[in-house]
Amino acid sequence: MKNIKNVGVIGSGLMGTEIAMVFAQHQYKVVLIDNSPVALEQSKKKIDLILKKGIDRGLLTKDDSSNILNNISLEADFNSASNFDLAIEAVFEKISIKENVLKELDQKMPIDSIIASNTSSISITTLSSFLKEERRKLFLGTHFFSPVTRMKLVEVIPCIDTDKECLDSIVFLCTKISKKGIAIKDVVGFAVNRLLHAMIIEAVRLVEEGVASPE
């Protein structure tokens, strides 16, 4: 299995920030990348707030907080990507934006490193088409759930070319960061969102039929 030590997270929104924190909490060196200085500053404030709440609730010690902060670097470019064993793209759910990020990572990262996309709706095989052919065996989806610092489940989605060893490495990695990784086929909505949509549709029908009120 792939030995992962250095992790890059691209996109410093809520998901990216918390993904970075989870890895940092489990002693991985993490670089959180965003080309917006404002977004990075907001991310830093978010990290400080989450850590303060963790200390106040007795979930973290001050030493834990210091270690997490020491394991995270905030950067505005991809200069550190040559050191990544794993990069997780967690930018806005727009294919063109993800395409630019994936191509940048593909160019800068070692060819034997893994690239993952934290998407909840876009086909992983479609996203893999933006990568060099030899990289696609080391590309997959890692669908974390919000809030990442609390939710245990991670859907791990291979594309059509993903090696089984790569898939197994990421599922195992999930256990190392105290998550439950489950392998999911690359279908629209994956598993959890498919179930959620079915529940929402049934709820609407119950209201339409007068079985229950929206309240």
N, C-alpha and C positions, 0 to 999 in steps of 0.2 A: 504493500500500500504506500501511497505517496506520503512522505514525511513533511508535514506542514508546520512551519514556525512563524513565517512572516505573512501577514494578511493585509491586503489592500481593500478598502471599501470606497466605492466611488458614488458620491451623492450624500450630502450632509443633511438631508431632511430627517424627519422623525425616524423612518425606518433605518436609513443608513447610520445615523448616530447611535441608535440602540444596538444595531448589529455590531458596530465597532466596540461598543461598551461590553457586550457579552464576551467577545473574543478577548478583549483586554482583561476582563475579570478572570479569565482562565489562563492567564499568563502568556498569551500570544502577543507579539509585537504587531501593532496595527497602525497603518497609515490611512487616515480619513481624508479623501480628496474631494475638493469642490472648487470650481473656477470662480466662485462668487465669494469675495471676502466677507460680505454681509452674512451670507449663509453659514460660513465657517464660524463667525462670531456668535451667531445664534445657536449653532451647534455646541459651541463651548459653554454657553450659558445653560443650555439644556442638560449637558453632562453634569455641570456643577450642581444644578437643581436636583437631578435624580440622585446624585451621590449624597447630597445634604439630606434629602428625604430618607434615603437608606440608612444613614447614620442615626437620624432622629428616631426612626422606627426600630432601631436595634438590629437591622438586617446586615449592616456593614460596620466595620470599625474604621477609625481614621486611617489606620495603616492600610486597610483594604482600599479605601478611597485613593490614597496616595499611590498605591501600586497600579490601580486602574489608570489614573492620570499619567503615570510614568510610561505606561505601555501604549499610549495613544499619541500619535503625531498628527497635526492638522496641516495639510499642504494644499496649494492651489494649482499644482501641475502634476504631471505623470513621471517626474524625474526618478522617483523611487521604485517605479514599476519593475525595473530590472532585478529587484531583490524579492519580488513577491513569489511565494509558493502557491498562493491562492488569491484571486481577486474576485470580489463580489460587486457586481454592478447593481446599484440601487437608486437609479435616477428616475425621473418622471416617466410615467407609462406612455411614452410616445416612441414609436419605432425609430423615427429618424434620430432622436436624441440617443437612444440606446445604440443605434448603429455606429454613431460617431465614437462613443465611449468604447465599444467592443473592438472597433478597428484600432483605436489608439492603444488599448491594452495588448491586442494581438501583436502589434508592432514592437512594443517596448518590453514585454515579458519574455522570460526564457521559454523555449518551445515545449519544455516538459512541465510547465506550470499549468495549473487549472484555472479556468475562468468560469464564473457562475453568474447567472442573472436572477435577481430577486424580483420576479414578475408574478403577478397574480392572474394575468389574462392573455399574455402574448405567447404564441407557440414557440417553444424552445428550438424546434427544428428550423423555424423561420429565422430566428435570431442567429442560429449557427451559420447561416449562409453568409453572414458578414465577416466570418473568420476564414483564415487560410485553411485549406482542406486538411492539412496535417494537424491542425489545432483542434478540429471538431471532435476528435475522440476524447478530448480533455475539456469539453464544454457541457454544461448542464444547467438546470434551473434549481435554485434554492429558495423556495417560497416560505419566508418567515411570516409570522403572524404578529399583529400589533396588540398590545405592547410587547416588543421582542424580549424585554428584560423579564417578563413574566410568563409569556406563552411558551409552552414546551414544544409544540408541534412544528416540524419543518417538513414541507413537501419537497422531495428531491426528485427532479424530473429529468431523465436523460433525453437527449435528442436522438435522432435516428442513428447517429454515428458514435454516440458515447460508449467508451469502453466500459465493460463491467467492473474492471478494477478501479476506474475513476468513480463510478457510481458507489461502489462499496466503500471507497476511501472517504467520500463525503458523508455517507450514512454513518460511518464509524466516527467521523469527526464530530457529528452532531452529538453523540454521546459524550464526547470529551468536553463539550461546552454546555453540558447538562440539558440537552434537547433530545427530542424523540424524532429521528429522521425516518420517514417512510418513503419508499420508492413508489412513484406515481407515473402512470402512462401520460404521454404528452397529448392530452386532449383539451379542448376548450373548457376553461374553468377549473381544470385539474379535478381534484376530488371534493375538497371542502366547499369550494364555491358552487360546484354543481349541486351539492346537497342543500346549501343555503338557498339557492335560487328555487329549488323545488319546494322548499318550506315556504318561501315568500309567495310563490304562485298559489299554493294551497291556502295560505292565509287570506289572500285576496278573494279566492273562491268562497271561503267560509263567510266573508262579509257580504259578498254579492248574493249569496243564497239566504242571508238573514240568519244564519246559524249563530253568529256572534257579532258583536259590534267591534269597530276598530279599537276601542278602548280595552 
